[in-house]
Amino acid sequence: MTQATFPTEILEQHAAEQRRALHNDVQHLRSVVRSEVRERTDVKRVVRRHFAVVAAATAVLALSFGYGFTGIFTRE
């Protein structure tokens, strides 16, 4: 089958179908990626999953700031 055996209209129709399919695939991929990125960057969800680590890091940070701030006002 060569291009000469297919009428131009059929080839244009196939090209339009391929463009639509490609467009739909891209739209689907965008929506999947968008939802996945939202899920991974949701701060509340990350904190809930890793609460112990976040609490420990916050405690260490607060203690170090408190120790440093107290050191400013004491003469030891």
Secondary structure, DSSP 8 states (H G I E B T S, - for coil): --GGGS-HHHHHHHHHHHHHHHHHHHHHHHHHHHHHHHHHT-HHHHHHHTHHHHHHHHHHHHHHHHHHHHHHH---
